[in-house]
Amino acid sequence: MLHDHLQRAGVRDACEVTLVLPFMTPVPPSPDTSAALLEAFAERGIGFVPSKKVLGLDRDRGVIRFEDGEELPYDLFLGVPRHRAPQVVRDSGICVDGYVPVDPHTLATSIDGVYAIGDVATQGTPKAGVFSEGAARGLAPTLIARVRGTDDTGVHAGQGSCYIEFGAGRIGRVDVDFLSGPKPFGTFVEPSEELRYLKEQFGTHRRARWFGRTA
């Protein structure tokens, strides 16, 4: 998307774009998705720096500092902030290393009747909205059963689909399962304009269901 934006602005040749990730590949559970992304990076002249964790920014010198001591110069840094539980949760005493440990299948914490999902929990999936939604869907039957006094238990499937922008109006998708097998695995769906429509429907449906609006 940034590549396309810079092209439209007529300055792409004057810019360098580099993606830095703490993983060896862009999408570790899906080699096919990673290969497609690396090919797209190469076609667009986008640098990829794997296995690097950002420690901080030296704004005076204009460099990104990595945990291994290496540095990378930058003019504009677009980064994902560190995920962590809110202070009130960390102060509760149930966190370990800043997160709430849970059973990945039931989402139960060490305290009876207390559950955790989403960014605060080590629920066995990435910190992304689609996986928080899936966790909530898995936990809801358990909470309903407790209110009704039954023993029914929901199950967190650990599954989710992520749409991926490939530029030029095309979007791909990766469907990932983190919990049903011996290790996480993902299935890649090739980029297409049809998937753009499905992504828009994905967002529209949730805005309407959660917030009562479609735009």
Backbone as CSV, one residue per row, in Angstrom:
resi,resn,N_x,N_y,N_z,CA_x,CA_y,CA_z,C_x,C_y,C_z
1,MET,0.826,-1.194,0.000,0.000,0.000,0.000,0.870,1.256,0.000
2,LEU,1.932,1.235,0.786,2.845,2.376,0.814,3.557,2.520,-0.531
3,HIS,3.956,1.403,-1.115,4.580,1.419,-2.436,3.649,2.075,-3.453
4,ASP,2.373,1.684,-3.467,1.416,2.260,-4.408,1.220,3.751,-4.143
5,HIS,1.147,4.135,-2.878,0.971,5.549,-2.518,2.141,6.389,-3.019
6,LEU,3.353,5.900,-2.814,4.532,6.646,-3.252,4.613,6.707,-4.772
7,GLN,4.168,5.637,-5.432,4.130,5.655,-6.896,3.164,6.709,-7.405
8,ARG,1.981,6.765,-6.809,0.994,7.756,-7.240,1.501,9.173,-7.008
9,ALA,2.296,9.345,-5.943,2.846,10.665,-5.635,4.051,10.998,-6.516
10,GLY,4.533,10.012,-7.277,5.650,10.247,-8.177,7.008,10.319,-7.501
11,VAL,7.119,9.730,-6.294,8.386,9.833,-5.552,8.924,8.459,-5.156
12,ARG,8.361,7.383,-5.721,8.789,6.048,-5.277,10.279,5.823,-5.497
13,ASP,10.817,6.309,-6.618,12.235,6.086,-6.912,13.155,6.814,-5.934
14,ALA,12.631,7.806,-5.255,13.438,8.570,-4.300,13.311,8.029,-2.880
15,CYS,12.563,6.931,-2.702,12.292,6.411,-1.357,12.750,4.961,-1.224
16,GLU,13.166,4.610,-0.024,13.451,3.223,0.325,12.416,2.760,1.338
17,VAL,11.878,1.566,1.119,10.881,0.997,2.021,11.431,-0.315,2.562
18,THR,11.440,-0.451,3.877,11.965,-1.664,4.518,10.987,-2.142,5.576
19,LEU,10.702,-3.433,5.545,9.847,-4.052,6.555,10.719,-4.855,7.508
20,VAL,10.564,-4.600,8.802,11.328,-5.303,9.832,10.365,-6.142,10.668
21,LEU,10.693,-7.413,10.863,9.851,-8.307,11.652,10.706,-9.116,12.620
22,PRO,10.129,-9.534,13.751,10.870,-10.401,14.678,10.876,-11.857,14.249
23,PHE,10.226,-12.185,13.117,10.143,-13.564,12.645,11.090,-13.797,11.467
24,MET,11.393,-15.060,11.212,12.228,-15.417,10.066,11.499,-15.191,8.746
25,THR,10.178,-15.380,8.748,9.366,-15.222,7.548,8.177,-14.320,7.872
26,PRO,7.533,-13.720,6.858,6.408,-12.817,7.134,5.246,-13.470,7.863
27,VAL,4.882,-14.712,7.478,3.765,-15.417,8.120,4.242,-16.835,8.444
28,PRO,4.862,-17.047,9.593,5.485,-18.342,9.898,4.583,-19.574,9.737
29,PRO,3.281,-19.529,10.113,2.478,-20.752,9.968,2.166,-21.133,8.524
30,SER,2.399,-20.207,7.566,2.023,-20.483,6.176,3.184,-20.169,5.243
31,PRO,3.994,-21.171,4.903,5.102,-20.946,3.971,4.659,-20.377,2.630
32,ASP,3.485,-20.797,2.131,3.007,-20.292,0.842,2.722,-18.791,0.912
33,THR,2.119,-18.351,2.006,1.850,-16.924,2.172,3.147,-16.148,2.265
34,SER,4.087,-16.658,3.033,5.378,-15.988,3.176,6.090,-15.871,1.838
35,ALA,6.066,-16.951,1.052,6.728,-16.935,-0.252,6.091,-15.904,-1.175
36,ALA,4.753,-15.810,-1.157,4.057,-14.840,-2.007,4.404,-13.411,-1.599
37,LEU,4.506,-13.172,-0.306,4.847,-11.838,0.180,6.295,-11.479,-0.157
38,LEU,7.206,-12.413,0.027,8.606,-12.138,-0.298,8.774,-11.851,-1.792
39,GLU,8.012,-12.570,-2.615,8.057,-12.306,-4.054,7.516,-10.910,-4.362
40,ALA,6.432,-10.535,-3.672,5.854,-9.204,-3.877,6.817,-8.112,-3.412
41,PHE,7.513,-8.343,-2.300,8.514,-7.369,-1.828,9.603,-7.186,-2.881
42,ALA,10.092,-8.302,-3.414,11.183,-8.243,-4.385,10.751,-7.498,-5.649
43,GLU,9.532,-7.752,-6.107,9.027,-7.082,-7.306,8.939,-5.574,-7.115
44,ARG,8.684,-5.139,-5.888,8.479,-3.719,-5.609,9.709,-3.037,-5.014
45,GLY,10.799,-3.776,-4.866,11.990,-3.194,-4.284,11.848,-2.855,-2.811
46,ILE,11.056,-3.653,-2.095,10.848,-3.454,-0.653,11.809,-4.360,0.103
47,GLY,12.608,-3.772,0.973,13.544,-4.558,1.766,12.836,-5.318,2.872
48,PHE,13.350,-6.494,3.206,12.786,-7.285,4.293,13.909,-7.668,5.244
49,VAL,13.761,-7.269,6.512,14.755,-7.576,7.544,14.107,-8.516,8.554
50,PRO,14.449,-9.818,8.532,13.819,-10.776,9.447,14.560,-10.878,10.785
51,SER,13.870,-11.465,11.734,14.459,-11.831,13.033,15.107,-10.649,13.752
52,LYS,14.443,-9.489,13.717,14.953,-8.307,14.414,13.862,-7.747,15.319
53,LYS,14.205,-7.518,16.577,13.279,-6.891,17.516,13.713,-5.456,17.760
54,VAL,12.788,-4.530,17.588,13.081,-3.116,17.772,13.173,-2.809,19.263
55,LEU,14.288,-2.229,19.655,14.489,-1.832,21.052,14.017,-0.408,21.279
56,GLY,14.244,0.465,20.287,13.835,1.856,20.437,14.292,2.679,19.248
57,LEU,13.960,3.956,19.277,14.333,4.885,18.221,15.274,5.945,18.789
58,ASP,16.334,6.242,18.055,17.200,7.373,18.370,16.823,8.485,17.393
59,ARG,15.912,9.339,17.814,15.384,10.355,16.908,16.442,11.384,16.523
60,ASP,17.349,11.684,17.431,18.385,12.668,17.123,19.297,12.187,16.003
61,ARG,19.610,10.898,16.015,20.488,10.330,14.996,19.709,9.750,13.821
62,GLY,18.394,9.600,13.973,17.577,9.043,12.909,17.847,7.580,12.649
63,VAL,17.954,6.784,13.713,18.204,5.354,13.544,17.260,4.541,14.428
64,ILE,16.930,3.353,13.939,16.200,2.364,14.729,17.226,1.491,15.433
65,ARG,17.047,1.279,16.726,17.966,0.445,17.494,17.319,-0.924,17.722
66,PHE,18.076,-1.989,17.376,17.591,-3.348,17.569,18.183,-3.950,18.843
67,GLU,17.522,-5.003,19.338,17.976,-5.643,20.570,19.369,-6.242,20.442
68,ASP,19.770,-6.632,19.216,21.085,-7.238,19.034,22.201,-6.198,18.875
69,GLY,21.864,-4.923,19.025,22.870,-3.866,18.945,23.001,-3.222,17.577
70,GLU,22.421,-3.831,16.544,22.498,-3.254,15.208,21.519,-2.087,15.076
71,GLU,21.721,-1.283,14.023,20.894,-0.103,13.810,20.476,-0.018,12.339
72,LEU,19.403,0.717,12.090,18.918,0.937,10.735,18.467,2.386,10.627
73,PRO,19.012,3.158,9.669,18.597,4.559,9.524,17.161,4.667,9.023
74,TYR,16.472,5.734,9.424,15.089,5.933,8.985,14.755,7.423,8.951
75,ASP,13.774,7.752,8.125,13.180,9.084,8.117,11.768,9.051,8.688
76,LEU,11.005,8.009,8.316,9.645,7.819,8.816,9.526,6.396,9.339
77,PHE,9.137,6.273,10.599,8.994,4.953,11.218,7.519,4.675,11.452
78,LEU,7.015,3.582,10.886,5.648,3.134,11.108,5.738,1.806,11.851
79,GLY,5.366,1.790,13.115,5.557,0.585,13.910,4.319,0.173,14.675
80,VAL,4.263,-1.097,15.013,3.188,-1.623,15.857,3.622,-1.486,17.310
81,PRO,2.875,-0.746,18.139,3.253,-0.607,19.551,3.278,-1.959,20.255
82,ARG,4.055,-2.035,21.284,4.140,-3.274,22.057,2.800,-3.600,22.700
83,HIS,2.372,-4.837,22.549,1.148,-5.286,23.195,1.436,-5.602,24.656
84,ARG,0.531,-5.211,25.523,0.650,-5.578,26.936,-0.693,-5.322,27.614
85,ALA,-0.897,-6.006,28.716,-2.138,-5.824,29.461,-2.172,-4.430,30.084
86,PRO,-3.356,-3.826,30.239,-3.466,-2.525,30.897,-2.928,-2.584,32.319
87,GLN,-2.546,-1.437,32.825,-1.947,-1.371,34.158,-2.840,-1.981,35.235
88,VAL,-4.146,-1.755,35.123,-5.055,-2.286,36.150,-5.020,-3.812,36.166
89,VAL,-4.815,-4.431,35.007,-4.723,-5.891,34.954,-3.371,-6.348,35.490
90,ARG,-2.308,-5.631,35.125,-0.986,-6.006,35.632,-0.917,-5.863,37.150
91,ASP,-1.642,-4.891,37.692,-1.646,-4.681,39.143,-2.475,-5.731,39.888
92,SER,-3.260,-6.535,39.149,-4.147,-7.509,39.792,-3.388,-8.697,40.372
93,GLY,-2.164,-8.922,39.889,-1.381,-10.035,40.407,-1.540,-11.334,39.641
94,ILE,-2.320,-11.336,38.553,-2.510,-12.588,37.812,-1.677,-12.617,36.526
95,CYS,-0.857,-11.588,36.306,-0.042,-11.538,35.091,1.313,-12.215,35.301
96,VAL,1.848,-12.742,34.222,3.207,-13.271,34.175,3.881,-12.629,32.970
97,ASP,4.948,-11.881,33.214,5.652,-11.168,32.145,4.712,-10.256,31.359
98,GLY,3.765,-9.626,32.071,2.903,-8.629,31.448,1.631,-9.143,30.824
99,TYR,1.413,-10.469,30.850,0.208,-11.047,30.251,-0.462,-12.005,31.242
100,VAL,-1.733,-12.289,30.974,-2.483,-13.213,31.827,-2.394,-14.619,31.234
101,PRO,-1.762,-15.578,31.935,-1.723,-16.958,31.422,-3.125,-17.571,31.449
102,VAL,-3.480,-18.253,30.367,-4.774,-18.928,30.298,-4.603,-20.299,29.681
103,ASP,-5.569,-21.153,29.919,-5.661,-22.406,29.173,-6.083,-22.021,27.759
104,PRO,-5.294,-22.326,26.730,-5.628,-21.850,25.386,-6.947,-22.376,24.845
105,HIS,-7.433,-23.497,25.364,-8.676,-24.080,24.848,-9.910,-23.592,25.601
106,THR,-9.770,-23.301,26.907,-10.925,-22.837,27.693,-10.827,-21.365,28.048
107,LEU,-9.609,-20.783,27.959,-9.341,-19.378,28.279,-9.521,-19.071,29.765
108,ALA,-9.487,-20.143,30.583,-9.581,-19.970,32.033,-8.233,-19.531,32.606
109,THR,-8.269,-18.626,33.579,-7.064,-18.202,34.280,-6.853,-19.090,35.500
110,SER,-5.882,-18.742,36.319,-5.608,-19.516,37.535,-6.650,-19.277,38.616
111,ILE,-7.536,-18.311,38.402,-8.580,-18.000,39.380,-9.914,-18.527,38.872
112,ASP,-10.597,-19.311,39.673,-11.861,-19.917,39.266,-12.872,-18.842,38.884
113,GLY,-13.482,-19.022,37.732,-14.506,-18.083,37.287,-13.974,-16.852,36.590
114,VAL,-12.665,-16.756,36.447,-12.057,-15.599,35.768,-11.420,-16.076,34.472
115,TYR,-11.745,-15.396,33.384,-11.233,-15.745,32.055,-10.570,-14.521,31.431
116,ALA,-9.733,-14.761,30.457,-9.065,-13.647,29.781,-8.945,-13.954,28.305
117,ILE,-9.172,-12.942,27.470,-9.056,-13.096,26.021,-8.368,-11.869,25.442
118,GLY,-7.961,-11.979,24.185,-7.430,-10.823,23.479,-6.020,-10.454,23.871
119,ASP,-5.720,-9.154,23.783,-4.357,-8.688,23.985,-3.823,-8.940,25.381
120,VAL,-4.678,-9.098,26.381,-4.187,-9.286,27.747,-3.744,-10.721,28.007
121,ALA,-4.130,-11.659,27.135,-3.973,-13.080,27.454,-2.954,-13.776,26.563
122,THR,-2.308,-14.774,27.136,-1.469,-15.687,26.346,-2.372,-16.813,25.850
123,GLN,-3.216,-16.495,24.858,-4.270,-17.420,24.434,-3.844,-18.327,23.295
124,GLY,-2.559,-18.269,22.903,-2.063,-19.185,21.892,-2.240,-18.719,20.469
125,THR,-2.680,-17.460,20.279,-2.861,-16.901,18.942,-2.240,-15.513,18.889
126,PRO,-2.052,-14.955,17.679,-1.508,-13.598,17.582,-2.443,-12.554,18.191
127,LYS,-1.874,-11.375,18.458,-2.659,-10.271,18.995,-3.342,-9.535,17.841
128,ALA,-4.399,-10.127,17.328,-5.151,-9.548,16.225,-6.637,-9.667,16.520
129,GLY,-7.411,-8.726,15.999,-8.825,-8.662,16.320,-9.602,-9.910,15.966
130,VAL,-9.269,-10.524,14.827,-10.024,-11.698,14.405,-9.839,-12.851,15.391
131,PHE,-8.673,-12.927,16.030,-8.446,-13.999,17.002,-9.083,-13.675,18.358
132,SER,-9.151,-12.397,18.692,-9.893,-12.008,19.901,-11.372,-12.315,19.720
133,GLU,-11.879,-12.046,18.522,-13.275,-12.339,18.232,-13.540,-13.840,18.356
134,GLY,-12.620,-14.640,17.816,-12.784,-16.085,17.911,-12.739,-16.581,19.347
135,ALA,-11.863,-15.962,20.151,-11.783,-16.348,21.560,-13.081,-16.009,22.280
136,ALA,-13.633,-14.835,21.986,-14.893,-14.439,22.614,-16.018,-15.395,22.227
137,ARG,-16.021,-15.810,20.958,-17.048,-16.745,20.501,-16.902,-18.106,21.194
138,GLY,-15.656,-18.513,21.432,-15.443,-19.776,22.112,-15.777,-19.728,23.594
139,LEU,-15.559,-18.555,24.203,-15.799,-18.430,25.645,-17.264,-18.184,25.976
140,ALA,-18.010,-17.569,25.076,-19.395,-17.198,25.361,-20.244,-18.359,25.878
141,PRO,-20.204,-19.552,25.263,-21.031,-20.651,25.797,-20.695,-21.011,27.238
142,THR,-19.425,-20.889,27.610,-19.028,-21.187,28.986,-19.654,-20.194,29.955
143,LEU,-19.606,-18.907,29.609,-20.172,-17.880,30.483,-21.689,-18.018,30.583
144,ILE,-22.328,-18.319,29.459,-23.782,-18.510,29.475,-24.152,-19.702,30.354
145,ALA,-23.364,-20.771,30.271,-23.634,-21.963,31.079,-23.481,-21.671,32.564
146,ARG,-22.484,-20.870,32.931,-22.292,-20.537,34.354,-23.489,-19.756,34.883
147,VAL,-24.025,-18.846,34.063,-25.192,-18.071,34.491,-26.411,-18.981,34.647
148,ARG,-26.528,-19.943,33.740,-27.682,-20.845,33.763,-27.505,-22.026,34.705
149,GLY,-26.305,-22.172,35.261,-26.062,-23.258,36.201,-25.858,-24.607,35.561
150,THR,-25.395,-24.637,34.305,-25.134,-25.904,33.629,-23.625,-26.106,33.494
151,ASP,-23.237,-27.278,33.012,-21.816,-27.611,32.900,-21.280,-27.487,31.480
152,ASP,-22.027,-26.872,30.588,-21.563,-26.726,29.208,-20.287,-25.888,29.168
153,THR,-19.390,-26.257,28.264,-18.119,-25.542,28.135,-17.835,-25.248,26.672
154,GLY,-17.534,-24.001,26.379,-17.154,-23.629,25.028,-15.702,-23.980,24.772
155,VAL,-15.313,-23.951,23.516,-13.944,-24.287,23.138,-13.383,-23.188,22.243
156,HIS,-12.205,-22.727,22.579,-11.494,-21.745,21.757,-10.794,-22.499,20.630
157,ALA,-11.231,-22.266,19.386,-10.694,-23.020,18.254,-9.315,-22.531,17.829
158,GLY,-8.994,-21.268,18.106,-7.687,-20.743,17.716,-7.530,-20.575,16.220
159,GLN,-8.646,-20.299,15.534,-8.620,-20.167,14.083,-8.999,-18.744,13.681
160,GLY,-8.470,-18.303,12.537,-8.815,-16.973,12.049,-8.292,-16.755,10.647
161,SER,-8.878,-15.799,9.957,-8.466,-15.444,8.602,-7.976,-14.003,8.587
162,CYS,-6.856,-13.784,7.926,-6.285,-12.443,7.830,-6.188,-12.047,6.359
163,TYR,-6.755,-10.899,6.022,-6.651,-10.368,4.667,-5.342,-9.596,4.528
164,ILE,-4.723,-9.729,3.353,-3.402,-9.145,3.133,-3.425,-8.296,1.870
165,GLU,-3.090,-7.023,2.012,-3.031,-6.122,0.866,-1.809,-6.448,0.001
166,PHE,-2.041,-6.677,-1.292,-0.953,-6.922,-2.229,-0.777,-5.767,-3.214
167,GLY,-1.559,-4.692,-3.040,-1.454,-3.556,-3.934,-2.209,-3.768,-5.226
168,ALA,-2.330,-2.686,-6.008,-3.001,-2.728,-7.314,-4.436,-3.252,-7.200
169,GLY,-5.084,-2.980,-6.070,-6.468,-3.391,-5.884,-6.678,-4.849,-5.551
170,ARG,-5.605,-5.592,-5.325,-5.720,-7.029,-5.052,-5.452,-7.325,-3.583
171,ILE,-6.189,-8.269,-3.061,-6.038,-8.679,-1.665,-5.968,-10.199,-1.606
172,GLY,-5.032,-10.708,-0.798,-4.934,-12.135,-0.545,-5.492,-12.448,0.839
173,ARG,-5.461,-13.707,1.207,-5.952,-14.099,2.530,-5.181,-15.322,2.996
174,VAL,-4.975,-15.388,4.311,-4.399,-16.590,4.897,-5.319,-17.054,6.015
175,ASP,-5.699,-18.317,5.959,-6.546,-18.936,6.985,-5.635,-19.764,7.888
176,VAL,-5.579,-19.403,9.164,-4.603,-20.011,10.073,-5.297,-20.736,11.220
177,ASP,-4.769,-21.880,11.565,-5.252,-22.686,12.686,-4.075,-22.869,13.643
178,PHE,-4.213,-22.335,14.852,-3.109,-22.358,15.804,-3.196,-23.473,16.839
179,LEU,-4.361,-24.094,17.003,-4.518,-24.971,18.153,-4.924,-26.411,17.852
180,SER,-5.457,-26.707,16.672,-6.004,-28.057,16.479,-4.939,-29.092,16.154
181,GLY,-3.790,-28.665,15.654,-2.750,-29.616,15.273,-1.540,-29.561,16.172
182,PRO,-0.513,-30.348,15.850,0.711,-30.333,16.659,1.454,-29.008,16.574
183,LYS,1.218,-28.258,15.487,1.808,-26.926,15.359,0.897,-26.075,14.475
184,PRO,0.986,-24.754,14.567,0.138,-23.893,13.751,0.373,-24.120,12.260
185,PHE,-0.698,-23.998,11.472,-0.563,-24.118,10.024,-1.547,-23.161,9.358
186,GLY,-1.186,-22.705,8.136,-2.040,-21.766,7.437,-2.188,-22.117,5.973
187,THR,-3.316,-21.726,5.389,-3.617,-21.959,3.983,-3.705,-20.612,3.269
188,PHE,-2.975,-20.484,2.173,-2.912,-19.225,1.442,-3.946,-19.189,0.324
189,VAL,-4.671,-18.072,0.216,-5.602,-17.832,-0.875,-5.013,-16.722,-1.735
190,GLU,-4.818,-16.997,-3.016,-4.144,-16.069,-3.922,-4.850,-14.709,-3.973
191,PRO,-4.066,-13.622,-4.144,-4.666,-12.277,-4.229,-5.628,-12.157,-5.414
192,SER,-6.718,-11.425,-5.204,-7.684,-11.189,-6.263,-8.524,-9.968,-5.908
193,GLU,-9.244,-9.442,-6.882,-10.154,-8.328,-6.625,-11.396,-8.823,-5.883
194,GLU,-11.752,-10.088,-6.084,-12.904,-10.646,-5.376,-12.680,-10.630,-3.869
195,LEU,-11.455,-10.923,-3.454,-11.167,-10.914,-2.020,-11.247,-9.503,-1.443
196,ARG,-11.028,-8.489,-2.263,-11.213,-7.121,-1.776,-12.668,-6.912,-1.363
197,TYR,-13.585,-7.404,-2.187,-15.006,-7.301,-1.852,-15.305,-8.043,-0.558
198,LEU,-14.731,-9.238,-0.392,-14.973,-10.021,0.822,-14.405,-9.326,2.049
199,LYS,-13.245,-8.679,1.884,-12.677,-7.939,3.010,-13.574,-6.769,3.404
200,GLU,-14.092,-6.060,2.407,-14.986,-4.940,2.700,-16.246,-5.419,3.403
201,GLN,-16.772,-6.567,2.973,-17.939,-7.140,3.634,-17.621,-7.562,5.061
202,PHE,-16.414,-8.084,5.258,-15.951,-8.483,6.591,-16.026,-7.289,7.548
203,GLY,-15.498,-6.140,7.094,-15.516,-4.950,7.939,-16.911,-4.379,8.116
204,THR,-17.687,-4.336,7.027,-19.037,-3.780,7.091,-19.920,-4.573,8.049
205,HIS,-19.818,-5.886,7.984,-20.634,-6.752,8.839,-20.337,-6.489,10.311
206,ARG,-19.074,-6.343,10.652,-18.714,-6.144,12.054,-19.052,-4.740,12.553
207,ARG,-18.896,-3.743,11.713,-19.297,-2.392,12.127,-20.796,-2.337,12.410
208,ALA,-21.570,-3.016,11.554,-23.007,-3.022,11.761,-23.406,-3.799,13.019
209,ARG,-22.754,-4.942,13.220,-23.118,-5.801,14.356,-22.650,-5.223,15.688
210,TRP,-21.467,-4.616,15.695,-20.922,-4.119,16.947,-21.339,-2.690,17.272
211,PHE,-21.412,-1.855,16.220,-21.615,-0.419,16.484,-22.886,0.123,15.858
212,GLY,-23.653,-0.715,15.147,-24.904,-0.264,14.583,-24.767,0.659,13.393
213,ARG,-23.621,0.594,12.688,-23.456,1.413,11.493,-22.670,0.627,10.456
214,THR,-22.770,1.063,9.211,-22.130,0.364,8.111,-20.958,1.103,7.520
215,ALA,-20.657,2.303,7.972,-19.543,3.072,7.417,-18.864,3.854,8.519
